[in-house]
Amino acid sequence: MTPLHALISGGSSGIGLALARKLAASGHNISLIARREPLLEQAASEIARHFVRPDQRVVIRPADVADAKAAEAAVAAAIADLGPPDLVVTSAGIAIPGYFEEVPTAIYERTMAVNYFGTLSVLRAALPSMRARRHGRVVMISSGAALTGIFGYAAYGPSKFAVRGLAETLAAELKPDNIGVSIAYPPDTRTPQLEEEEKTKPEETKLITSVAATWSADAVADAILKGIERGAFAITPGATLMLMRFMPGLVIPALRWYCDRLVARVRRRRLRDGTKPLRAVFSALDTP
């Protein structure tokens, strides 16, 4: 029997790569789409070490998912190589935090292009072959920042809210085609992307995000795979995110009250010390 095909965008690092390793270890063929070919080649070598069958394969397709034509061509090539995907995971994403008025318009546009339209383009290219077989599941990687607005994430948060809206819409549209839809809301996860965020993250945001534990990519991947196994729509690693998703009227107002207090604490200290907020330098749009 031919191995199942898992297609993963943003699979050269972070959560996407962790999922790819685990899916390879369960016997899947893997296709990866990401921007940088050297990172993809490294990821492919790492994934191949987890194969458990002699007929397993991993293929890589360099593409920027923000470029719709490039994303569609990459998905088409992956399908030509390994057949229609049984599982599609859209994990390509960027996050560039900063004070709302300081973040350049180009970063707002780029964030939406990668996080939302990149997800959209990959799914539009993959779904026809899945619908033809009436089989498969798509998993969109959103963020805990899609459950409530977070200080400093005016570019990132709305793009992940958009992914949430897309997932809820497709869950309804794809049900008659026997295609499952899941959306994952990861907490802060130790990845190269999180390291990049620290370069522009406001002091208030650092304080807010330091309250919650940072997860490993492997732990988040395990939670996502468990969610897939039980056919869950919303996958919320950890008790806090689960409560935010399923008891928002109770939990989110309390979190907002607490975060407002943290922001006020930073502002009072600045007034007392006579200091001003450190201004981030936005030198590049591309992130690892």
C-alpha positions as a Markdown table, in Angstrom:
| # | Residue | x | y | z |
|---|---|---|---|---|
| 1 | Met | 0.0 | 0.0 | 0.0 |
| 2 | Thr | 1.3 | 3.4 | -1.0 |
| 3 | Pro | 2.3 | 5.6 | 2.0 |
| 4 | Leu | -0.1 | 8.5 | 2.9 |
| 5 | His | 0.9 | 11.9 | 1.6 |
| 6 | Ala | 1.3 | 14.8 | 4.1 |
| 7 | Leu | 1.9 | 18.2 | 2.4 |
| 8 | Ile | 3.2 | 20.9 | 4.8 |
| 9 | Ser | 3.9 | 24.6 | 4.0 |
| 10 | Gly | 6.4 | 26.2 | 6.2 |
| 11 | Gly | 7.8 | 22.8 | 6.9 |
| 12 | Ser | 11.5 | 23.7 | 6.9 |
| 13 | Ser | 11.6 | 24.7 | 10.6 |
| 14 | Gly | 9.5 | 25.1 | 13.8 |
| 15 | Ile | 6.2 | 23.4 | 14.2 |
| 16 | Gly | 6.0 | 22.4 | 10.6 |
| 17 | Leu | 9.2 | 20.5 | 10.7 |
| 18 | Ala | 8.3 | 18.9 | 14.0 |
| 19 | Leu | 5.1 | 17.6 | 12.4 |
| 20 | Ala | 6.9 | 16.4 | 9.4 |
| 21 | Arg | 9.4 | 14.4 | 11.5 |
| 22 | Lys | 6.5 | 12.7 | 13.4 |
| 23 | Leu | 4.5 | 12.0 | 10.3 |
| 24 | Ala | 7.5 | 10.5 | 8.6 |
| 25 | Ala | 7.9 | 8.3 | 11.7 |
| 26 | Ser | 4.3 | 7.1 | 11.2 |
| 27 | Gly | 4.9 | 6.1 | 7.6 |
| 28 | His | 3.9 | 9.1 | 5.6 |
| 29 | Asn | 5.4 | 10.5 | 2.5 |
| 30 | Ile | 6.2 | 14.2 | 3.0 |
| 31 | Ser | 6.2 | 17.2 | 0.7 |
| 32 | Leu | 7.6 | 20.4 | 2.1 |
| 33 | Ile | 7.0 | 24.0 | 0.8 |
| 34 | Ala | 9.1 | 26.9 | 2.1 |
| 35 | Arg | 11.0 | 29.8 | 0.8 |
| 36 | Arg | 14.6 | 28.8 | 1.3 |
| 37 | Glu | 16.0 | 25.8 | -0.6 |
| 38 | Pro | 19.0 | 25.2 | 1.7 |
| 39 | Leu | 16.8 | 25.0 | 4.8 |
| 40 | Leu | 14.4 | 22.7 | 2.9 |
| 41 | Glu | 17.3 | 20.4 | 2.0 |
| 42 | Gln | 18.4 | 20.2 | 5.6 |
| 43 | Ala | 14.9 | 19.5 | 6.7 |
| 44 | Ala | 14.5 | 16.8 | 4.1 |
| 45 | Ser | 17.7 | 15.0 | 5.3 |
| 46 | Glu | 16.4 | 15.2 | 8.9 |
| 47 | Ile | 13.0 | 13.9 | 7.9 |
| 48 | Ala | 14.4 | 11.0 | 5.9 |
| 49 | Arg | 16.2 | 9.7 | 9.1 |
| 50 | His | 12.7 | 9.1 | 10.6 |
| 51 | Phe | 11.4 | 6.9 | 7.8 |
| 52 | Val | 10.1 | 3.5 | 8.8 |
| 53 | Arg | 9.3 | 2.1 | 5.3 |
| 54 | Pro | 11.6 | 1.6 | 2.4 |
| 55 | Asp | 9.2 | 3.2 | 0.0 |
| 56 | Gln | 8.8 | 6.5 | 1.8 |
| 57 | Arg | 9.8 | 9.7 | 0.1 |
| 58 | Val | 10.3 | 13.4 | 1.0 |
| 59 | Val | 10.1 | 16.0 | -1.7 |
| 60 | Ile | 10.8 | 19.7 | -1.4 |
| 61 | Arg | 9.4 | 22.6 | -3.3 |
| 62 | Pro | 10.9 | 26.1 | -2.7 |
| 63 | Ala | 8.3 | 28.8 | -2.9 |
| 64 | Asp | 7.1 | 31.9 | -1.1 |
| 65 | Val | 3.5 | 31.1 | -0.2 |
| 66 | Ala | 2.7 | 34.9 | -0.4 |
| 67 | Asp | 3.1 | 34.6 | -4.1 |
| 68 | Ala | -0.1 | 32.8 | -5.1 |
| 69 | Lys | 1.2 | 31.5 | -8.5 |
| 70 | Ala | 4.4 | 30.2 | -6.9 |
| 71 | Ala | 2.4 | 28.5 | -4.1 |
| 72 | Glu | 0.0 | 26.9 | -6.5 |
| 73 | Ala | 2.8 | 25.6 | -8.7 |
| 74 | Ala | 4.6 | 24.1 | -5.7 |
| 75 | Val | 1.5 | 22.3 | -4.6 |
| 76 | Ala | 0.8 | 21.0 | -8.1 |
| 77 | Ala | 4.4 | 19.7 | -8.4 |
| 78 | Ala | 4.1 | 18.0 | -5.0 |
| 79 | Ile | 0.9 | 16.3 | -6.1 |
| 80 | Ala | 2.5 | 15.2 | -9.3 |
| 81 | Asp | 5.3 | 13.6 | -7.3 |
| 82 | Leu | 3.4 | 12.0 | -4.5 |
| 83 | Gly | -0.3 | 12.1 | -5.5 |
| 84 | Pro | -3.2 | 13.9 | -3.9 |
| 85 | Pro | -2.5 | 14.8 | -0.2 |
| 86 | Asp | -4.2 | 12.9 | 2.6 |
| 87 | Leu | -3.2 | 15.7 | 5.0 |
| 88 | Val | -2.4 | 19.4 | 4.3 |
| 89 | Val | -0.8 | 21.5 | 7.0 |
| 90 | Thr | -0.5 | 25.2 | 6.5 |
| 91 | Ser | 2.2 | 26.3 | 8.9 |
| 92 | Ala | 4.1 | 29.0 | 7.0 |
| 93 | Gly | 3.9 | 32.2 | 8.9 |
| 94 | Ile | 5.6 | 35.3 | 10.1 |
| 95 | Ala | 5.2 | 37.6 | 13.2 |
| 96 | Ile | 6.8 | 41.0 | 13.5 |
| 97 | Pro | 5.5 | 42.7 | 16.6 |
| 98 | Gly | 5.7 | 46.4 | 17.4 |
| 99 | Tyr | 3.8 | 49.5 | 18.5 |
| 100 | Phe | 0.8 | 49.9 | 16.1 |
| 101 | Glu | 1.9 | 53.4 | 14.8 |
| 102 | Glu | 5.5 | 52.3 | 14.3 |
| 103 | Val | 5.0 | 49.2 | 12.2 |
| 104 | Pro | 5.5 | 50.1 | 8.5 |
| 105 | Thr | 2.5 | 49.5 | 6.3 |
| 106 | Ala | 4.6 | 47.1 | 4.2 |
| 107 | Ile | 4.9 | 44.8 | 7.3 |
| 108 | Tyr | 1.1 | 44.7 | 7.7 |
| 109 | Glu | 0.7 | 43.8 | 4.1 |
| 110 | Arg | 3.5 | 41.2 | 4.1 |
| 111 | Thr | 2.1 | 39.5 | 7.3 |
| 112 | Met | -1.4 | 39.2 | 5.8 |
| 113 | Ala | 0.1 | 38.0 | 2.5 |
| 114 | Val | 2.0 | 35.2 | 4.2 |
| 115 | Asn | -0.2 | 34.2 | 7.1 |
| 116 | Tyr | -3.6 | 34.5 | 5.5 |
| 117 | Phe | -3.3 | 34.5 | 1.7 |
| 118 | Gly | -0.4 | 32.0 | 1.9 |
| 119 | Thr | -2.8 | 29.6 | 3.7 |
| 120 | Leu | -5.5 | 30.4 | 1.2 |
| 121 | Ser | -3.3 | 29.8 | -1.9 |
| 122 | Val | -2.0 | 26.4 | -0.6 |
| 123 | Leu | -5.5 | 25.2 | 0.2 |
| 124 | Arg | -7.0 | 26.4 | -3.1 |
| 125 | Ala | -4.3 | 24.4 | -5.0 |
| 126 | Ala | -4.6 | 21.2 | -2.9 |
| 127 | Leu | -8.3 | 20.9 | -2.3 |
| 128 | Pro | -9.5 | 20.0 | -5.9 |
| 129 | Ser | -7.6 | 16.7 | -5.8 |
| 130 | Met | -8.8 | 16.0 | -2.3 |
| 131 | Arg | -12.4 | 16.7 | -3.2 |
| 132 | Ala | -12.2 | 14.4 | -6.2 |
| 133 | Arg | -11.3 | 11.5 | -3.9 |
| 134 | Arg | -13.7 | 12.7 | -1.1 |
| 135 | His | -10.9 | 12.1 | 1.4 |
| 136 | Gly | -8.4 | 14.0 | 3.6 |
| 137 | Arg | -7.9 | 16.6 | 6.2 |
| 138 | Val | -6.6 | 20.2 | 6.3 |
| 139 | Val | -4.9 | 21.6 | 9.4 |
| 140 | Met | -4.4 | 25.4 | 9.6 |
| 141 | Ile | -1.9 | 26.6 | 12.1 |
| 142 | Ser | -3.3 | 29.8 | 13.6 |
| 143 | Ser | -2.2 | 31.1 | 17.0 |
| 144 | Gly | -3.3 | 31.8 | 20.5 |
| 145 | Ala | -3.3 | 35.4 | 19.3 |
| 146 | Ala | -6.4 | 34.6 | 17.2 |
| 147 | Leu | -8.4 | 34.0 | 20.4 |
| 148 | Thr | -7.9 | 37.5 | 21.8 |
| 149 | Gly | -6.0 | 40.6 | 20.8 |
| 150 | Ile | -2.6 | 41.0 | 22.3 |
| 151 | Phe | -0.7 | 44.2 | 22.9 |
| 152 | Gly | 2.0 | 44.7 | 20.2 |
| 153 | Tyr | 0.6 | 42.2 | 17.6 |
| 154 | Ala | -1.5 | 44.6 | 15.5 |
| 155 | Ala | 0.0 | 43.0 | 12.3 |
| 156 | Tyr | 0.1 | 39.4 | 13.4 |
| 157 | Gly | -3.1 | 39.0 | 15.4 |
| 158 | Pro | -5.5 | 40.1 | 12.7 |
| 159 | Ser | -3.8 | 37.8 | 10.1 |
| 160 | Lys | -4.4 | 34.8 | 12.4 |
| 161 | Phe | -8.0 | 35.9 | 13.1 |
| 162 | Ala | -8.4 | 35.8 | 9.4 |
| 163 | Val | -7.1 | 32.2 | 9.3 |
| 164 | Arg | -9.6 | 31.3 | 12.0 |
| 165 | Gly | -12.5 | 32.7 | 9.9 |
| 166 | Leu | -11.3 | 30.7 | 6.9 |
| 167 | Ala | -11.1 | 27.5 | 8.9 |
| 168 | Glu | -14.7 | 28.0 | 10.3 |
| 169 | Thr | -16.0 | 28.7 | 6.8 |
| 170 | Leu | -14.2 | 25.7 | 5.2 |
| 171 | Ala | -15.3 | 23.4 | 7.9 |
| 172 | Ala | -18.9 | 24.0 | 6.7 |
| 173 | Glu | -18.1 | 23.9 | 3.0 |
| 174 | Leu | -15.9 | 20.8 | 3.0 |
| 175 | Lys | -18.1 | 18.6 | 5.2 |
| 176 | Pro | -20.2 | 17.3 | 2.3 |
| 177 | Asp | -17.0 | 16.3 | 0.6 |
| 178 | Asn | -15.8 | 14.2 | 3.6 |
| 179 | Ile | -12.8 | 16.4 | 4.1 |
| 180 | Gly | -12.0 | 17.3 | 7.7 |
| 181 | Val | -10.8 | 20.7 | 8.9 |
| 182 | Ser | -8.8 | 21.5 | 12.0 |
| 183 | Ile | -7.3 | 24.8 | 13.2 |
| 184 | Ala | -4.5 | 24.8 | 15.8 |
| 185 | Tyr | -4.0 | 27.7 | 18.2 |
| 186 | Pro | -0.4 | 27.2 | 19.4 |
| 187 | Pro | 1.0 | 29.1 | 22.4 |
| 188 | Asp | 4.4 | 30.7 | 22.2 |
| 189 | Thr | 6.7 | 28.0 | 20.8 |
| 190 | Arg | 10.5 | 27.8 | 20.8 |
| 191 | Thr | 11.2 | 28.3 | 17.1 |
| 192 | Pro | 13.5 | 30.5 | 15.0 |
| 193 | Gln | 10.4 | 32.7 | 14.4 |
| 194 | Leu | 10.0 | 33.4 | 18.1 |
| 195 | Glu | 13.7 | 34.4 | 18.3 |
| 196 | Glu | 13.0 | 36.9 | 15.5 |
| 197 | Glu | 10.0 | 38.3 | 17.3 |
| 198 | Glu | 12.2 | 39.3 | 20.3 |
| 199 | Lys | 14.0 | 41.8 | 18.1 |
| 200 | Thr | 11.0 | 44.1 | 17.7 |
| 201 | Lys | 8.7 | 43.1 | 20.6 |
| 202 | Pro | 7.6 | 46.0 | 22.8 |
| 203 | Glu | 8.4 | 45.8 | 26.5 |
| 204 | Glu | 4.7 | 45.5 | 27.4 |
| 205 | Thr | 4.4 | 42.6 | 25.0 |
| 206 | Lys | 7.4 | 40.8 | 26.5 |
| 207 | Leu | 5.9 | 41.2 | 30.0 |
| 208 | Ile | 2.5 | 39.8 | 28.8 |
| 209 | Thr | 3.9 | 36.9 | 26.9 |
| 210 | Ser | 6.4 | 36.0 | 29.7 |
| 211 | Val | 3.4 | 35.0 | 32.0 |
| 212 | Ala | 2.7 | 31.9 | 30.0 |
| 213 | Ala | 5.0 | 28.9 | 29.5 |
| 214 | Thr | 6.8 | 28.6 | 26.2 |
| 215 | Trp | 6.2 | 25.2 | 24.5 |
| 216 | Ser | 8.6 | 23.1 | 22.5 |
| 217 | Ala | 7.8 | 22.6 | 18.8 |
| 218 | Asp | 7.6 | 18.8 | 19.5 |
| 219 | Ala | 5.1 | 19.3 | 22.3 |
| 220 | Val | 2.9 | 21.4 | 20.1 |
| 221 | Ala | 3.2 | 18.9 | 17.2 |
| 222 | Asp | 2.2 | 16.1 | 19.5 |
| 223 | Ala | -0.9 | 18.1 | 20.6 |
| 224 | Ile | -1.8 | 18.7 | 17.0 |
| 225 | Leu | -1.5 | 15.1 | 16.0 |
| 226 | Lys | -3.6 | 14.0 | 18.9 |
| 227 | Gly | -6.3 | 16.5 | 17.7 |
| 228 | Ile | -6.1 | 15.1 | 14.2 |
| 229 | Glu | -6.5 | 11.6 | 15.5 |
| 230 | Arg | -9.7 | 12.5 | 17.3 |
| 231 | Gly | -11.1 | 14.6 | 14.4 |
| 232 | Ala | -11.1 | 17.8 | 16.4 |
| 233 | Phe | -11.9 | 21.1 | 14.8 |
| 234 | Ala | -10.2 | 23.4 | 17.3 |
| 235 | Ile | -6.8 | 22.2 | 18.7 |
| 236 | Thr | -5.8 | 24.2 | 21.7 |
| 237 | Pro | -2.6 | 23.0 | 23.4 |
| 238 | Gly | -2.6 | 23.7 | 27.1 |
| 239 | Ala | -5.4 | 24.5 | 29.6 |
| 240 | Thr | -5.3 | 28.3 | 29.2 |
| 241 | Leu | -5.9 | 28.2 | 25.4 |
| 242 | Met | -8.5 | 25.5 | 25.8 |
| 243 | Leu | -10.4 | 27.7 | 28.3 |
| 244 | Met | -10.0 | 30.8 | 26.0 |
| 245 | Arg | -11.5 | 28.8 | 23.2 |
| 246 | Phe | -14.4 | 27.1 | 25.0 |
| 247 | Met | -15.2 | 29.6 | 27.7 |
| 248 | Pro | -14.3 | 33.0 | 26.1 |
| 249 | Gly | -17.0 | 35.0 | 27.9 |
| 250 | Leu | -15.4 | 34.1 | 31.3 |
| 251 | Val | -11.7 | 33.8 | 30.6 |
| 252 | Ile | -10.9 | 36.5 | 28.0 |
| 253 | Pro | -12.3 | 39.4 | 30.0 |
| 254 | Ala | -10.2 | 38.3 | 33.0 |
| 255 | Leu | -7.1 | 38.0 | 30.8 |
| 256 | Arg | -7.6 | 41.4 | 29.3 |
| 257 | Trp | -8.0 | 42.9 | 32.8 |
| 258 | Tyr | -4.7 | 41.3 | 33.9 |
| 259 | Cys | -2.9 | 42.3 | 30.7 |
| 260 | Asp | -4.1 | 45.9 | 31.1 |
| 261 | Arg | -2.6 | 45.9 | 34.6 |
| 262 | Leu | 0.8 | 44.7 | 33.2 |
| 263 | Val | 0.8 | 47.4 | 30.6 |
| 264 | Ala | -0.1 | 50.0 | 33.3 |
| 265 | Arg | 2.8 | 48.8 | 35.4 |
| 266 | Val | 5.3 | 49.4 | 32.6 |
| 267 | Arg | 3.8 | 52.9 | 31.9 |
| 268 | Arg | 4.1 | 53.8 | 35.6 |
| 269 | Arg | 7.7 | 52.7 | 35.8 |
| 270 | Arg | 8.5 | 54.8 | 32.8 |
| 271 | Leu | 6.9 | 57.8 | 34.3 |
| 272 | Arg | 8.7 | 57.3 | 37.6 |
| 273 | Asp | 12.1 | 56.8 | 35.9 |
| 274 | Gly | 11.6 | 59.4 | 33.2 |
| 275 | Thr | 12.3 | 56.9 | 30.4 |
| 276 | Lys | 10.7 | 56.5 | 27.1 |
| 277 | Pro | 9.7 | 53.3 | 25.2 |
| 278 | Leu | 12.5 | 51.7 | 23.2 |
| 279 | Arg | 11.6 | 52.1 | 19.5 |
| 280 | Ala | 12.0 | 49.1 | 17.3 |
| 281 | Val | 14.0 | 49.2 | 14.1 |
| 282 | Phe | 12.2 | 47.4 | 11.3 |
| 283 | Ser | 15.1 | 46.7 | 8.9 |
| 284 | Ala | 13.7 | 43.8 | 6.9 |
| 285 | Leu | 10.4 | 42.0 | 6.0 |
| 286 | Asp | 11.9 | 38.6 | 5.5 |
| 287 | Thr | 12.3 | 36.4 | 8.6 |
| 288 | Pro | 13.6 | 32.8 | 9.0 |
